[in-house]
């Protein structure tokens, strides 16, 4: 039902009286066409809107990606607004939906919260301050959505749904620790962690992504003309080994269970971090702060290894 409503909502907002014929392309096929250069990001966004809630999230991400690649600021602003509208539609349609949609709601809300950061970077050629309302809104959204994902995982039964929730929670666990670190310890405009763009997160062709997929981008700005993408992080709940290439093309692997656990054998590290984030943010619990500080130190050690 929600998938159908999503398609109807897109048509309603476009002002059309009746829907166009739905595309036969699946999400995978559309991304393949994007990867081989048959379509651009704007066309991919248009097609992805017709493939359900997940497709609409990807559509919003495609417009955001295009906005960052556009040198014309007016055109970029149009794409930023379009991305925000699509992601807001996802949030509105599925916020009260079944728990197996929680990963899509969380991603839509968090990607949307970072749109002002991307727009600021493009227009000002520097990173936004870590102590402003935008950074606080991002951190609050991360805490809220981590709790949503943690609770949804407990309620769903099917493994595909659980796997999707675990993957999204793991990624946002690391992103939230990095955002918390920036807000609490970086008092200038030298550091910012954010979700990777669509063409960075997907294994597309090398003209769009020459490094392979990664989940989180860490930008720094310390004397360069523009902010620099310094670290690329791939997050896993369990991986065989951490790898990191030297130089500007480095890719770091973060394994939640091995790298961020407080003790050997600690289970459900992602869910525990979500609970610690909520306990600190809402209740100012000292024990939660101590745990999060330890985990953040471990994370920074992995990135700087």
PyMOL commands that set and color helices and strands:
alter all, ss='L'
color gray80, all
select helices_A, chain A and resi 2-14+27-35+41-69+73-94+99-113+115-124+133-155+159-185+198-201+247-249+256-259+269-283+286-303
alter helices_A, ss='H'
color red, helices_A
select strands_A, chain A and resi 191-195+216-220+228-236+252-255
alter strands_A, ss='S'
color yellow, strands_A
deselect
rebuild
show_as cartoon
